[in-house]
């Protein structure tokens, strides 16, 4: 058994992989260009989406996508310069929306989601990071009976996968969450959903615990690999080569070019999300909120109320379009009229998304000393703990807690 492991990427997935490997006795090194947790992890909505078995591609999506792309208020954006690169992804995405595929994908996602707590609990406890986690629940909001009817299949899919839900009318929703707009006519309460009040601080606390336990964080930009007879022997960085025994690739959307260098092509796209932060509000939100009509989420975070949303398909490093963030801010104020003032900050980050709404978790098809752990789309925060546990099980050669066949790197 290899004694040392190098994890590429120190977002929440990479950090959880490093901690679980460390707990199995490996000497672990994290390699990250910047600070841990400062990319996609930093700005997400904070909910542990245990109810999120529903995939991004749903039946009927083929009719909706063209209209959404031309609607300036739509939650789906595609930069036209990126169309040639993204077209193969969208064709696979449409294929994944067939009803039989949706059922299969939902079951696969749920097989990871049911282990969210087990994957995280020991890490959070050991890092003494409980102050960053709350069990407030989540509420889905509907501004018309028509939107609620259109959500029936997705709600049923959740119910059949064991998600507890309570259906509310608008007045019941406002009794639970007084700040809600009178526009809300229906809501679904999901009481078992937990969240973090600061994804970055949670990741930072876990990374600090990793270092305290003897782990090393190397600040470097990984450019490629030197390959020997059995697989990579060095990773090439902007600060020189690093010798490696075993490699875990957990670099989010930046995993795609590195996986290709390792002989595996994956259809990974940057599904860029935006957020705005409203500071110094005179009220609080009691739980996380998700608007079905607007595809916008709101949650009370450590430093204010965060509104998140949009799936923008563009190159990962393309400049942000903060008009999108401004649109999210306007949506947030219509859902919660008590929000005052202009946002204190705006942010964009690239989520790593596969067209079938499933991550890649498993051993490289080409190299026995490489493991892949990326492509968790909106669920990187949620699935990080169980992904780390699974990678550690693979590295030790033990049977895995979850059947990894649906997440194979060579499934595309």
LOMARRO-861105 format. One record per residue (C-alpha): z, y, x; residue number from 1; residue in one letter. Coordinates in steps of 0.2 Angstrom, whole numbers, plus 5000, padded with zeros to 4 digits. Layout:
N
<site up="Z" north="Y" east="X" zamar="NUM" nuvex="a"/>
...
***
This chain:
412
<site up="5000" north="5000" east="5000" zamar="1" nuvex="x"/>
<site up="4995" north="5017" east="5006" zamar="2" nuvex="x"/>
<site up="5010" north="5027" east="5011" zamar="3" nuvex="x"/>
<site up="5003" north="5045" east="5010" zamar="4" nuvex="x"/>
<site up="4993" north="5053" east="4996" zamar="5" nuvex="x"/>
<site up="4984" north="5070" east="4996" zamar="6" nuvex="x"/>
<site up="4982" north="5078" east="4979" zamar="7" nuvex="x"/>
<site up="4968" north="5091" east="4977" zamar="8" nuvex="x"/>
<site up="4973" north="5104" east="4964" zamar="9" nuvex="x"/>
<site up="4990" north="5111" east="4960" zamar="10" nuvex="x"/>
<site up="4988" north="5115" east="4942" zamar="11" nuvex="x"/>
<site up="5000" north="5107" east="4930" zamar="12" nuvex="x"/>
<site up="4990" north="5090" east="4931" zamar="13" nuvex="x"/>
<site up="4990" north="5090" east="4950" zamar="14" nuvex="x"/>
<site up="5008" north="5094" east="4951" zamar="15" nuvex="x"/>
<site up="5013" north="5081" east="4939" zamar="16" nuvex="x"/>
<site up="5003" north="5068" east="4948" zamar="17" nuvex="x"/>
<site up="5011" north="5073" east="4965" zamar="18" nuvex="x"/>
<site up="5029" north="5071" east="4957" zamar="19" nuvex="x"/>
<site up="5026" north="5054" east="4949" zamar="20" nuvex="x"/>
<site up="5018" north="5048" east="4966" zamar="21" nuvex="x"/>
<site up="5033" north="5055" east="4975" zamar="22" nuvex="x"/>
<site up="5045" north="5046" east="4963" zamar="23" nuvex="x"/>
<site up="5036" north="5030" east="4968" zamar="24" nuvex="x"/>
<site up="5040" north="5032" east="4987" zamar="25" nuvex="x"/>
<site up="5023" north="5040" east="4993" zamar="26" nuvex="x"/>
<site up="5023" north="5054" east="5005" zamar="27" nuvex="x"/>
<site up="5013" north="5067" east="4995" zamar="28" nuvex="x"/>
<site up="5004" north="5083" east="5000" zamar="29" nuvex="x"/>
<site up="4996" north="5095" east="4987" zamar="30" nuvex="x"/>
<site up="4981" north="5105" east="4992" zamar="31" nuvex="x"/>
<site up="4977" north="5121" east="4982" zamar="32" nuvex="x"/>
<site up="4968" north="5137" east="4986" zamar="33" nuvex="x"/>
<site up="4980" north="5148" east="4978" zamar="34" nuvex="x"/>
<site up="4998" north="5147" east="4970" zamar="35" nuvex="x"/>
<site up="5002" north="5132" east="4960" zamar="36" nuvex="x"/>
<site up="4998" north="5134" east="4941" zamar="37" nuvex="x"/>
<site up="4988" north="5151" east="4943" zamar="38" nuvex="x"/>
<site up="4972" north="5145" east="4936" zamar="39" nuvex="x"/>
<site up="4969" north="5137" east="4919" zamar="40" nuvex="x"/>
<site up="4988" north="5132" east="4918" zamar="41" nuvex="x"/>
<site up="4994" north="5150" east="4919" zamar="42" nuvex="x"/>
<site up="4986" north="5157" east="4903" zamar="43" nuvex="x"/>
<site up="4986" north="5143" east="4890" zamar="44" nuvex="x"/>
<site up="4994" north="5144" east="4873" zamar="45" nuvex="x"/>
<site up="5010" north="5134" east="4878" zamar="46" nuvex="x"/>
<site up="5010" north="5120" east="4865" zamar="47" nuvex="x"/>
<site up="5012" north="5102" east="4870" zamar="48" nuvex="x"/>
<site up="4998" north="5097" east="4858" zamar="49" nuvex="x"/>
<site up="5005" north="5080" east="4853" zamar="50" nuvex="x"/>
<site up="4995" north="5082" east="4836" zamar="51" nuvex="x"/>
<site up="4979" north="5086" east="4845" zamar="52" nuvex="x"/>
<site up="4970" north="5069" east="4843" zamar="53" nuvex="x"/>
<site up="4956" north="5077" east="4834" zamar="54" nuvex="x"/>
<site up="4941" north="5080" east="4846" zamar="55" nuvex="x"/>
<site up="4932" north="5096" east="4849" zamar="56" nuvex="x"/>
<site up="4915" north="5088" east="4842" zamar="57" nuvex="x"/>
<site up="4917" north="5084" east="4824" zamar="58" nuvex="x"/>
<site up="4905" north="5078" east="4811" zamar="59" nuvex="x"/>
<site up="4893" north="5092" east="4805" zamar="60" nuvex="x"/>
<site up="4895" north="5101" east="4821" zamar="61" nuvex="x"/>
<site up="4876" north="5101" east="4824" zamar="62" nuvex="x"/>
<site up="4874" north="5113" east="4809" zamar="63" nuvex="x"/>
<site up="4888" north="5124" east="4814" zamar="64" nuvex="x"/>
<site up="4884" north="5127" east="4833" zamar="65" nuvex="x"/>
<site up="4868" north="5137" east="4831" zamar="66" nuvex="x"/>
<site up="4876" north="5149" east="4819" zamar="67" nuvex="x"/>
<site up="4892" north="5151" east="4829" zamar="68" nuvex="x"/>
<site up="4882" north="5155" east="4845" zamar="69" nuvex="x"/>
<site up="4874" north="5170" east="4836" zamar="70" nuvex="x"/>
<site up="4890" north="5176" east="4827" zamar="71" nuvex="x"/>
<site up="4899" north="5190" east="4837" zamar="72" nuvex="x"/>
<site up="4916" north="5185" east="4829" zamar="73" nuvex="x"/>
<site up="4914" north="5167" east="4833" zamar="74" nuvex="x"/>
<site up="4926" north="5157" east="4843" zamar="75" nuvex="x"/>
<site up="4912" north="5149" east="4852" zamar="76" nuvex="x"/>
<site up="4902" north="5159" east="4866" zamar="77" nuvex="x"/>
<site up="4888" north="5153" east="4877" zamar="78" nuvex="x"/>
<site up="4881" north="5165" east="4891" zamar="79" nuvex="x"/>
<site up="4862" north="5163" east="4889" zamar="80" nuvex="x"/>
<site up="4860" north="5163" east="4908" zamar="81" nuvex="x"/>
<site up="4871" north="5147" east="4908" zamar="82" nuvex="x"/>
<site up="4860" north="5138" east="4894" zamar="83" nuvex="x"/>
<site up="4850" north="5127" east="4906" zamar="84" nuvex="x"/>
<site up="4865" north="5121" east="4915" zamar="85" nuvex="x"/>
<site up="4875" north="5118" east="4899" zamar="86" nuvex="x"/>
<site up="4861" north="5110" east="4888" zamar="87" nuvex="x"/>
<site up="4864" north="5092" east="4894" zamar="88" nuvex="x"/>
<site up="4883" north="5094" east="4890" zamar="89" nuvex="x"/>
<site up="4879" north="5101" east="4873" zamar="90" nuvex="x"/>
<site up="4867" north="5086" east="4869" zamar="91" nuvex="x"/>
<site up="4881" north="5074" east="4874" zamar="92" nuvex="x"/>
<site up="4893" north="5084" east="4864" zamar="93" nuvex="x"/>
<site up="4883" north="5083" east="4848" zamar="94" nuvex="x"/>
<site up="4881" north="5064" east="4851" zamar="95" nuvex="x"/>
<site up="4900" north="5063" east="4852" zamar="96" nuvex="x"/>
<site up="4902" north="5070" east="4834" zamar="97" nuvex="x"/>
<site up="4895" north="5054" east="4825" zamar="98" nuvex="x"/>
<site up="4909" north="5048" east="4814" zamar="99" nuvex="x"/>
<site up="4912" north="5032" east="4823" zamar="100" nuvex="x"/>
<site up="4913" north="5041" east="4840" zamar="101" nuvex="x"/>
<site up="4926" north="5053" east="4832" zamar="102" nuvex="x"/>
<site up="4937" north="5039" east="4826" zamar="103" nuvex="x"/>
<site up="4936" north="5030" east="4843" zamar="104" nuvex="x"/>
<site up="4939" north="5047" east="4853" zamar="105" nuvex="x"/>
<site up="4954" north="5052" east="4842" zamar="106" nuvex="x"/>
<site up="4962" north="5035" east="4845" zamar="107" nuvex="x"/>
<site up="4959" north="5036" east="4864" zamar="108" nuvex="x"/>
<site up="4967" north="5054" east="4864" zamar="109" nuvex="x"/>
<site up="4981" north="5048" east="4854" zamar="110" nuvex="x"/>
<site up="4985" north="5034" east="4866" zamar="111" nuvex="x"/>
<site up="4989" north="5047" east="4879" zamar="112" nuvex="x"/>
<site up="4997" north="5060" east="4867" zamar="113" nuvex="x"/>
<site up="5011" north="5047" east="4861" zamar="114" nuvex="x"/>
<site up="5017" north="5046" east="4879" zamar="115" nuvex="x"/>
<site up="5018" north="5065" east="4882" zamar="116" nuvex="x"/>
<site up="5037" north="5065" east="4882" zamar="117" nuvex="x"/>
<site up="5039" north="5050" east="4892" zamar="118" nuvex="x"/>
<site up="5027" north="5057" east="4905" zamar="119" nuvex="x"/>
<site up="5037" north="5074" east="4906" zamar="120" nuvex="x"/>
<site up="5055" north="5070" east="4903" zamar="121" nuvex="x"/>
<site up="5060" north="5064" east="4920" zamar="122" nuvex="x"/>
<site up="5051" north="5078" east="4929" zamar="123" nuvex="x"/>
<site up="5058" north="5092" east="4918" zamar="124" nuvex="x"/>
<site up="5075" north="5085" east="4920" zamar="125" nuvex="x"/>
<site up="5075" north="5083" east="4939" zamar="126" nuvex="x"/>
<site up="5068" north="5100" east="4941" zamar="127" nuvex="x"/>
<site up="5081" north="5108" east="4929" zamar="128" nuvex="x"/>
<site up="5067" north="5116" east="4920" zamar="129" nuvex="x"/>
<site up="5073" north="5113" east="4902" zamar="130" nuvex="x"/>
<site up="5074" north="5132" east="4899" zamar="131" nuvex="x"/>
<site up="5055" north="5133" east="4899" zamar="132" nuvex="x"/>
<site up="5053" north="5121" east="4885" zamar="133" nuvex="x"/>
<site up="5057" north="5123" east="4866" zamar="134" nuvex="x"/>
<site up="5056" north="5112" east="4851" zamar="135" nuvex="x"/>
<site up="5051" north="5126" east="4838" zamar="136" nuvex="x"/>
<site up="5036" north="5116" east="4830" zamar="137" nuvex="x"/>
<site up="5019" north="5123" east="4826" zamar="138" nuvex="x"/>
<site up="5010" north="5129" east="4810" zamar="139" nuvex="x"/>
<site up="4992" north="5129" east="4806" zamar="140" nuvex="x"/>
<site up="4986" north="5143" east="4795" zamar="141" nuvex="x"/>
<site up="4972" north="5144" east="4782" zamar="142" nuvex="x"/>
<site up="4966" north="5160" east="4774" zamar="143" nuvex="x"/>
<site up="4956" north="5152" east="4760" zamar="144" nuvex="x"/>
<site up="4956" north="5136" east="4750" zamar="145" nuvex="x"/>
<site up="4938" north="5132" east="4757" zamar="146" nuvex="x"/>
<site up="4944" north="5132" east="4775" zamar="147" nuvex="x"/>
<site up="4958" north="5121" east="4770" zamar="148" nuvex="x"/>
<site up="4946" north="5109" east="4761" zamar="149" nuvex="x"/>
<site up="4935" north="5109" east="4776" zamar="150" nuvex="x"/>
<site up="4950" north="5103" east="4787" zamar="151" nuvex="x"/>
<site up="4954" north="5088" east="4776" zamar="152" nuvex="x"/>
<site up="4946" north="5075" east="4787" zamar="153" nuvex="x"/>
<site up="4954" north="5082" east="4803" zamar="154" nuvex="x"/>
<site up="4971" north="5082" east="4794" zamar="155" nuvex="x"/>
<site up="4968" north="5065" east="4788" zamar="156" nuvex="x"/>
<site up="4963" north="5059" east="4806" zamar="157" nuvex="x"/>
<site up="4980" north="5066" east="4812" zamar="158" nuvex="x"/>
<site up="4990" north="5058" east="4798" zamar="159" nuvex="x"/>
<site up="4982" north="5041" east="4802" zamar="160" nuvex="x"/>
<site up="4986" north="5043" east="4820" zamar="161" nuvex="x"/>
<site up="5005" north="5045" east="4816" zamar="162" nuvex="x"/>
<site up="5006" north="5064" east="4816" zamar="163" nuvex="x"/>
<site up="5020" north="5071" east="4804" zamar="164" nuvex="x"/>
<site up="5014" north="5086" east="4793" zamar="165" nuvex="x"/>
<site up="5020" north="5096" east="4779" zamar="166" nuvex="x"/>
<site up="5008" north="5105" east="4768" zamar="167" nuvex="x"/>
<site up="5014" north="5123" east="4762" zamar="168" nuvex="x"/>
<site up="5007" north="5136" east="4751" zamar="169" nuvex="x"/>
<site up="5006" north="5154" east="4758" zamar="170" nuvex="x"/>
<site up="5023" north="5159" east="4751" zamar="171" nuvex="x"/>
<site up="5031" north="5144" east="4758" zamar="172" nuvex="x"/>
<site up="5023" north="5148" east="4775" zamar="173" nuvex="x"/>
<site up="5029" north="5166" east="4775" zamar="174" nuvex="x"/>
<site up="5047" north="5160" east="4771" zamar="175" nuvex="x"/>
<site up="5047" north="5150" east="4787" zamar="176" nuvex="x"/>
<site up="5037" north="5164" east="4796" zamar="177" nuvex="x"/>
<site up="5040" north="5181" east="4788" zamar="178" nuvex="x"/>
<site up="5028" north="5190" east="4800" zamar="179" nuvex="x"/>
<site up="5013" north="5181" east="4793" zamar="180" nuvex="x"/>
<site up="4999" north="5191" east="4784" zamar="181" nuvex="x"/>
<site up="4998" north="5190" east="4765" zamar="182" nuvex="x"/>
<site up="4980" north="5183" east="4769" zamar="183" nuvex="x"/>
<site up="4988" north="5166" east="4772" zamar="184" nuvex="x"/>
<site up="4985" north="5155" east="4757" zamar="185" nuvex="x"/>
<site up="4989" north="5138" east="4764" zamar="186" nuvex="x"/>
<site up="4998" north="5131" east="4780" zamar="187" nuvex="x"/>
<site up="5002" north="5115" east="4788" zamar="188" nuvex="x"/>
<site up="5019" north="5113" east="4797" zamar="189" nuvex="x"/>
<site up="5019" north="5101" east="4812" zamar="190" nuvex="x"/>
<site up="5038" north="5101" east="4816" zamar="191" nuvex="x"/>
<site up="5037" north="5088" east="4830" zamar="192" nuvex="x"/>
<site up="5026" north="5099" east="4842" zamar="193" nuvex="x"/>
<site up="5036" north="5106" east="4857" zamar="194" nuvex="x"/>
<site up="5030" north="5120" east="4868" zamar="195" nuvex="x"/>
<site up="5034" north="5130" east="4884" zamar="196" nuvex="x"/>
<site up="5038" north="5148" east="4884" zamar="197" nuvex="x"/>
<site up="5029" north="5150" east="4900" zamar="198" nuvex="x"/>
<site up="5017" north="5137" east="4907" zamar="199" nuvex="x"/>
<site up="5016" north="5145" east="4924" zamar="200" nuvex="x"/>
<site up="5035" north="5146" east="4926" zamar="201" nuvex="x"/>
<site up="5036" north="5128" east="4921" zamar="202" nuvex="x"/>
<site up="5023" north="5123" east="4933" zamar="203" nuvex="x"/>
<site up="5031" north="5133" east="4947" zamar="204" nuvex="x"/>
<site up="5048" north="5125" east="4943" zamar="205" nuvex="x"/>
<site up="5040" north="5108" east="4945" zamar="206" nuvex="x"/>
<site up="5031" north="5113" east="4961" zamar="207" nuvex="x"/>
<site up="5047" north="5119" east="4968" zamar="208" nuvex="x"/>
<site up="5055" north="5102" east="4964" zamar="209" nuvex="x"/>
<site up="5041" north="5093" east="4973" zamar="210" nuvex="x"/>
<site up="5044" north="5103" east="4989" zamar="211" nuvex="x"/>
<site up="5063" north="5101" east="4988" zamar="212" nuvex="x"/>
<site up="5060" north="5082" east="4988" zamar="213" nuvex="x"/>
<site up="5050" north="5083" east="5004" zamar="214" nuvex="x"/>
<site up="5032" north="5087" east="4997" zamar="215" nuvex="x"/>
<site up="5020" north="5098" east="5006" zamar="216" nuvex="x"/>
<site up="5009" north="5111" east="4998" zamar="217" nuvex="x"/>
<site up="4994" north="5116" east="5009" zamar="218" nuvex="x"/>
<site up="4985" north="5133" east="5004" zamar="219" nuvex="x"/>
<site up="4967" north="5129" east="5008" zamar="220" nuvex="x"/>
<site up="4950" north="5128" east="4999" zamar="221" nuvex="x"/>
<site up="4943" north="5110" east="4999" zamar="222" nuvex="x"/>
<site up="4925" north="5110" east="5003" zamar="223" nuvex="x"/>
<site up="4921" north="5092" east="5005" zamar="224" nuvex="x"/>
<site up="4925" north="5075" east="5013" zamar="225" nuvex="x"/>
<site up="4922" north="5065" east="5029" zamar="226" nuvex="x"/>
<site up="4918" north="5047" east="5023" zamar="227" nuvex="x"/>
<site up="4922" north="5031" east="5032" zamar="228" nuvex="x"/>
<site up="4919" north="5013" east="5028" zamar="229" nuvex="x"/>
<site up="4932" north="5012" east="5015" zamar="230" nuvex="x"/>
<site up="4931" north="5030" east="5008" zamar="231" nuvex="x"/>
<site up="4936" north="5047" east="5013" zamar="232" nuvex="x"/>
<site up="4945" north="5049" east="5030" zamar="233" nuvex="x"/>
<site up="4947" north="5068" east="5030" zamar="234" nuvex="x"/>
<site up="4945" north="5082" east="5017" zamar="235" nuvex="x"/>
<site up="4936" north="5097" east="5024" zamar="236" nuvex="x"/>
<site up="4944" north="5114" east="5020" zamar="237" nuvex="x"/>
<site up="4941" north="5132" east="5025" zamar="238" nuvex="x"/>
<site up="4956" north="5130" east="5036" zamar="239" nuvex="x"/>
<site up="4950" north="5114" east="5045" zamar="240" nuvex="x"/>
<site up="4950" north="5095" east="5041" zamar="241" nuvex="x"/>
<site up="4965" north="5086" east="5035" zamar="242" nuvex="x"/>
<site up="4967" north="5067" east="5038" zamar="243" nuvex="x"/>
<site up="4969" north="5057" east="5022" zamar="244" nuvex="x"/>
<site up="4974" north="5040" east="5017" zamar="245" nuvex="x"/>
<site up="4973" north="5041" east="4998" zamar="246" nuvex="x"/>
<site up="4966" north="5055" east="4988" zamar="247" nuvex="x"/>
<site up="4969" north="5061" east="4970" zamar="248" nuvex="x"/>
<site up="4956" north="5073" east="4963" zamar="249" nuvex="x"/>
<site up="4965" north="5084" east="4950" zamar="250" nuvex="x"/>
<site up="4956" north="5101" east="4953" zamar="251" nuvex="x"/>
<site up="4951" north="5105" east="4935" zamar="252" nuvex="x"/>
<site up="4934" north="5111" east="4932" zamar="253" nuvex="x"/>
<site up="4931" north="5112" east="4951" zamar="254" nuvex="x"/>
<site up="4933" north="5093" east="4952" zamar="255" nuvex="x"/>
<site up="4914" north="5092" east="4947" zamar="256" nuvex="x"/>
<site up="4906" north="5096" east="4963" zamar="257" nuvex="x"/>
<site up="4919" north="5087" east="4973" zamar="258" nuvex="x"/>
<site up="4917" north="5071" east="4963" zamar="259" nuvex="x"/>
<site up="4898" north="5072" east="4965" zamar="260" nuvex="x"/>
<site up="4901" north="5073" east="4984" zamar="261" nuvex="x"/>
<site up="4911" north="5057" east="4982" zamar="262" nuvex="x"/>
<site up="4896" north="5049" east="4973" zamar="263" nuvex="x"/>
<site up="4901" north="5051" east="4955" zamar="264" nuvex="x"/>
<site up="4892" north="5063" east="4943" zamar="265" nuvex="x"/>
<site up="4903" north="5069" east="4928" zamar="266" nuvex="x"/>
<site up="4897" north="5081" east="4914" zamar="267" nuvex="x"/>
<site up="4911" north="5093" east="4916" zamar="268" nuvex="x"/>
<site up="4909" north="5111" east="4910" zamar="269" nuvex="x"/>
<site up="4920" north="5126" east="4911" zamar="270" nuvex="x"/>
<site up="4926" north="5130" east="4893" zamar="271" nuvex="x"/>
<site up="4933" north="5147" east="4897" zamar="272" nuvex="x"/>
<site up="4948" north="5153" east="4886" zamar="273" nuvex="x"/>
<site up="4955" north="5171" east="4885" zamar="274" nuvex="x"/>
<site up="4972" north="5178" east="4880" zamar="275" nuvex="x"/>
<site up="4981" north="5194" east="4877" zamar="276" nuvex="x"/>
<site up="4999" north="5198" east="4879" zamar="277" nuvex="x"/>
<site up="5009" north="5209" east="4867" zamar="278" nuvex="x"/>
<site up="5025" north="5215" east="4875" zamar="279" nuvex="x"/>
<site up="5040" north="5224" east="4868" zamar="280" nuvex="x"/>
<site up="5038" north="5218" east="4850" zamar="281" nuvex="x"/>
<site up="5052" north="5222" east="4837" zamar="282" nuvex="x"/>
<site up="5051" north="5204" east="4829" zamar="283" nuvex="x"/>
<site up="5049" north="5186" east="4835" zamar="284" nuvex="x"/>
<site up="5039" north="5172" east="4830" zamar="285" nuvex="x"/>
<site up="5049" north="5156" east="4826" zamar="286" nuvex="x"/>
<site up="5035" north="5144" east="4830" zamar="287" nuvex="x"/>
<site up="5018" north="5143" east="4837" zamar="288" nuvex="x"/>
<site up="5004" north="5148" east="4825" zamar="289" nuvex="x"/>
<site up="4986" north="5142" east="4825" zamar="290" nuvex="x"/>
<site up="4973" north="5150" east="4814" zamar="291" nuvex="x"/>
<site up="4960" north="5137" east="4807" zamar="292" nuvex="x"/>
<site up="4949" north="5152" east="4801" zamar="293" nuvex="x"/>
<site up="4949" north="5161" east="4818" zamar="294" nuvex="x"/>
<site up="4952" north="5148" east="4831" zamar="295" nuvex="x"/>
<site up="4966" north="5159" east="4838" zamar="296" nuvex="x"/>
<site up="4984" north="5154" east="4843" zamar="297" nuvex="x"/>
<site up="4999" north="5165" east="4844" zamar="298" nuvex="x"/>
<site up="5016" north="5161" east="4851" zamar="299" nuvex="x"/>
<site up="5031" north="5170" east="4857" zamar="300" nuvex="x"/>
<site up="5032" north="5168" east="4876" zamar="301" nuvex="x"/>
<site up="5045" north="5173" east="4889" zamar="302" nuvex="x"/>
<site up="5037" north="5190" east="4892" zamar="303" nuvex="x"/>
<site up="5030" north="5194" east="4874" zamar="304" nuvex="x"/>
<site up="5018" north="5187" east="4861" zamar="305" nuvex="x"/>
<site up="5003" north="5178" east="4867" zamar="306" nuvex="x"/>
<site up="4987" north="5177" east="4857" zamar="307" nuvex="x"/>
<site up="4974" north="5164" east="4864" zamar="308" nuvex="x"/>
<site up="4957" north="5158" east="4859" zamar="309" nuvex="x"/>
<site up="4938" north="5156" east="4861" zamar="310" nuvex="x"/>
<site up="4928" north="5143" east="4870" zamar="311" nuvex="x"/>
<site up="4916" north="5152" east="4881" zamar="312" nuvex="x"/>
<site up="4903" north="5142" east="4891" zamar="313" nuvex="x"/>
<site up="4899" north="5150" east="4907" zamar="314" nuvex="x"/>
<site up="4900" north="5147" east="4926" zamar="315" nuvex="x"/>
<site up="4919" north="5145" east="4931" zamar="316" nuvex="x"/>
<site up="4918" north="5160" east="4942" zamar="317" nuvex="x"/>
<site up="4907" north="5171" east="4932" zamar="318" nuvex="x"/>
<site up="4916" north="5188" east="4928" zamar="319" nuvex="x"/>
<site up="4927" north="5188" east="4913" zamar="320" nuvex="x"/>
<site up="4920" north="5197" east="4897" zamar="321" nuvex="x"/>
<site up="4936" north="5206" east="4891" zamar="322" nuvex="x"/>
<site up="4928" north="5211" east="4875" zamar="323" nuvex="x"/>
<site up="4932" north="5193" east="4870" zamar="324" nuvex="x"/>
<site up="4950" north="5196" east="4874" zamar="325" nuvex="x"/>
<site up="4950" north="5212" east="4863" zamar="326" nuvex="x"/>
<site up="4942" north="5202" east="4849" zamar="327" nuvex="x"/>
<site up="4957" north="5189" east="4850" zamar="328" nuvex="x"/>
<site up="4969" north="5204" east="4850" zamar="329" nuvex="x"/>
<site up="4961" north="5210" east="4834" zamar="330" nuvex="x"/>
<site up="4962" north="5193" east="4826" zamar="331" nuvex="x"/>
<site up="4980" north="5192" east="4831" zamar="332" nuvex="x"/>
<site up="4985" north="5208" east="4822" zamar="333" nuvex="x"/>
<site up="4976" north="5203" east="4806" zamar="334" nuvex="x"/>
<site up="4986" north="5187" east="4806" zamar="335" nuvex="x"/>
<site up="5002" north="5195" east="4811" zamar="336" nuvex="x"/>
<site up="5001" north="5214" east="4805" zamar="337" nuvex="x"/>
<site up="5018" north="5218" east="4813" zamar="338" nuvex="x"/>
<site up="5010" north="5217" east="4830" zamar="339" nuvex="x"/>
<site up="5011" north="5234" east="4838" zamar="340" nuvex="x"/>
<site up="5002" north="5243" east="4852" zamar="341" nuvex="x"/>
<site up="4988" north="5238" east="4864" zamar="342" nuvex="x"/>
<site up="4990" north="5222" east="4874" zamar="343" nuvex="x"/>
<site up="5000" north="5223" east="4890" zamar="344" nuvex="x"/>
<site up="4988" north="5211" east="4899" zamar="345" nuvex="x"/>
<site up="4972" north="5201" east="4897" zamar="346" nuvex="x"/>
<site up="4967" north="5185" east="4905" zamar="347" nuvex="x"/>
<site up="4953" north="5172" east="4906" zamar="348" nuvex="x"/>
<site up="4954" north="5155" east="4913" zamar="349" nuvex="x"/>
<site up="4942" north="5140" east="4914" zamar="350" nuvex="x"/>
<site up="4947" north="5124" east="4905" zamar="351" nuvex="x"/>
<site up="4939" north="5108" east="4912" zamar="352" nuvex="x"/>
<site up="4930" north="5100" east="4897" zamar="353" nuvex="x"/>
<site up="4920" north="5084" east="4895" zamar="354" nuvex="x"/>
<site up="4908" north="5082" east="4880" zamar="355" nuvex="x"/>
<site up="4918" north="5068" east="4873" zamar="356" nuvex="x"/>
<site up="4935" north="5077" east="4873" zamar="357" nuvex="x"/>
<site up="4943" north="5064" east="4885" zamar="358" nuvex="x"/>
<site up="4949" north="5067" east="4902" zamar="359" nuvex="x"/>
<site up="4943" north="5056" east="4917" zamar="360" nuvex="x"/>
<site up="4958" north="5046" east="4923" zamar="361" nuvex="x"/>
<site up="4955" north="5031" east="4935" zamar="362" nuvex="x"/>
<site up="4950" north="5025" east="4952" zamar="363" nuvex="x"/>
<site up="4933" north="5031" east="4959" zamar="364" nuvex="x"/>
<site up="4919" north="5019" east="4956" zamar="365" nuvex="x"/>
<site up="4913" north="5021" east="4974" zamar="366" nuvex="x"/>
<site up="4929" north="5023" east="4984" zamar="367" nuvex="x"/>
<site up="4945" north="5012" east="4982" zamar="368" nuvex="x"/>
<site up="4956" north="5026" east="4990" zamar="369" nuvex="x"/>
<site up="4951" north="5039" east="4978" zamar="370" nuvex="x"/>
<site up="4958" north="5042" east="4960" zamar="371" nuvex="x"/>
<site up="4952" north="5055" east="4947" zamar="372" nuvex="x"/>
<site up="4963" north="5065" east="4936" zamar="373" nuvex="x"/>
<site up="4953" north="5079" east="4928" zamar="374" nuvex="x"/>
<site up="4944" north="5085" east="4912" zamar="375" nuvex="x"/>
<site up="4958" north="5087" east="4900" zamar="376" nuvex="x"/>
<site up="4950" north="5102" east="4890" zamar="377" nuvex="x"/>
<site up="4964" north="5111" east="4880" zamar="378" nuvex="x"/>
<site up="4976" north="5097" east="4883" zamar="379" nuvex="x"/>
<site up="4980" north="5099" east="4902" zamar="380" nuvex="x"/>
<site up="4997" north="5105" east="4899" zamar="381" nuvex="x"/>
<site up="5000" north="5091" east="4886" zamar="382" nuvex="x"/>
<site up="4993" north="5076" east="4895" zamar="383" nuvex="x"/>
<site up="4999" north="5081" east="4913" zamar="384" nuvex="x"/>
<site up="5015" north="5071" east="4913" zamar="385" nuvex="x"/>
<site up="5007" north="5055" east="4907" zamar="386" nuvex="x"/>
<site up="4992" north="5057" east="4918" zamar="387" nuvex="x"/>
<site up="5003" north="5059" east="4933" zamar="388" nuvex="x"/>
<site up="5012" north="5043" east="4928" zamar="389" nuvex="x"/>
<site up="4996" north="5033" east="4926" zamar="390" nuvex="x"/>
<site up="4990" north="5039" east="4943" zamar="391" nuvex="x"/>
<site up="5006" north="5033" east="4951" zamar="392" nuvex="x"/>
<site up="5004" north="5016" east="4942" zamar="393" nuvex="x"/>
<site up="4987" north="5014" east="4948" zamar="394" nuvex="x"/>
<site up="4992" north="5019" east="4966" zamar="395" nuvex="x"/>
<site up="5006" north="5006" east="4966" zamar="396" nuvex="x"/>
<site up="4994" north="4993" east="4958" zamar="397" nuvex="x"/>
<site up="5005" north="4990" east="4943" zamar="398" nuvex="x"/>
<site up="4998" north="4988" east="4925" zamar="399" nuvex="x"/>
<site up="4996" north="5005" east="4917" zamar="400" nuvex="x"/>
<site up="5006" north="5011" east="4902" zamar="401" nuvex="x"/>
<site up="4990" north="5016" east="4893" zamar="402" nuvex="x"/>
<site up="4973" north="5006" east="4893" zamar="403" nuvex="x"/>
<site up="4962" north="5017" east="4904" zamar="404" nuvex="x"/>
<site up="4945" north="5010" east="4899" zamar="405" nuvex="x"/>
<site up="4941" north="5025" east="4887" zamar="406" nuvex="x"/>
<site up="4944" north="5037" east="4902" zamar="407" nuvex="x"/>
<site up="4934" north="5028" east="4915" zamar="408" nuvex="x"/>
<site up="4925" north="5040" east="4928" zamar="409" nuvex="x"/>
<site up="4909" north="5030" east="4926" zamar="410" nuvex="x"/>
<site up="4908" north="5030" east="4907" zamar="411" nuvex="x"/>
<site up="4895" north="5044" east="4906" zamar="412" nuvex="x"/>
***
